[in-house]
Each structure stands twice: as structure tokens, then as C-alpha cells.
Amino acid sequence: MKLTVHKAVEPDLTYNGHRISVTSVGNGWRATIYPPGSLAALPESPASLEYCPREAIIVEAKWIVDGRCTVSR
């Protein structure tokens, strides 16, 4: 039997009250954004199936959160 080694699970990020969960997908990343108190993710949560740095998808997710916070004021 072959054992697989998995990376440690990193905790979700919190930014302006929104929870951002970053997971690998394909060669890239998906940042699922949850509004405060919600179990449903935003449909505009960013993802990239092609290679990109993890930090790049986090920056894009924060940009989306900032845009939502600006609109709601």
C-alpha cells in the first residue's frame, strides 16, 4: 500500500469581516469568499486553473472584498 503525504491544512483568512478560504485547484488556486455570518460563498470568488502564485489569488480576493465594502457604505 502506498501512502500519500498531504500538505498541512492552512486556516482560513479573515479580511474586513469576510472569510477567505484558499484551496489548490488544477495548477492554480481558488479563493472562496464568505460574507460575514454567511455559509454561502460569493459567486464572484476568484479562481485560476493555470499556474499563479497563491498570493496573487489572495490579492484578487481582497480586491473583491474591498469593492463590496465600498459599495455597501
C-alpha positions in Angstrom: 0.0 0.0 0.0 1.3 3.4 -1.0 0.9 6.3 1.5 0.3 9.8 0.3 1.6 12.8 2.0 -0.7 15.8 2.2 0.2 19.4 2.9 -1.0 20.8 6.2 -4.3 22.5 6.0 -3.9 26.2 6.4 -6.5 28.2 8.3 -8.9 30.5 6.5 -8.0 34.1 6.3 -10.2 36.9 7.6 -10.3 40.2 5.8 -12.7 43.1 6.5 -15.0 40.6 8.3 -15.1 38.2 5.2 -13.7 34.7 5.5 -11.4 33.7 2.6 -10.7 30.0 2.1 -7.8 29.3 -0.3 -7.5 25.8 -1.9 -5.5 24.4 -4.7 -7.3 23.6 -8.0 -5.6 22.4 -11.1 -2.2 24.1 -11.3 -3.6 27.2 -9.6 -5.7 28.4 -6.7 -9.3 29.1 -5.7 -10.2 31.7 -3.1 -13.7 31.2 -1.8 -15.1 34.3 -0.2 -17.8 34.1 2.5 -19.5 37.3 3.7 -19.8 37.9 7.5 -22.2 35.4 9.1 -22.9 33.6 5.8 -22.4 29.9 4.9 -22.8 30.7 1.2 -19.8 31.8 -0.9 -19.8 34.8 -3.1 -20.3 33.8 -6.8 -17.5 36.2 -7.8 -14.9 34.4 -5.7 -11.7 34.2 -7.9 -10.1 31.1 -9.2 -7.3 30.3 -11.6 -6.8 26.8 -13.1 -3.5 27.8 -14.6 -0.4 28.4 -12.5 -0.3 31.5 -10.5 1.2 32.3 -7.1 -1.1 31.7 -4.1 -0.6 35.3 -3.0 -1.9 36.6 -6.3 -5.3 34.9 -5.8 -5.4 36.3 -2.2 -4.8 39.8 -3.5 -7.6 39.4 -6.0 -10.0 38.1 -3.3 -9.1 41.1 -1.1 -9.8 43.4 -4.0 -13.3 41.9 -4.4 -14.0 42.3 -0.7 -12.8 45.9 -0.8 -15.2 46.6 -3.7 -18.1 45.1 -1.9 -17.3 47.0 1.3 -17.1 50.3 -0.7 -20.5 49.7 -2.4 -22.2 48.8 0.9 -21.2 52.1 2.6 
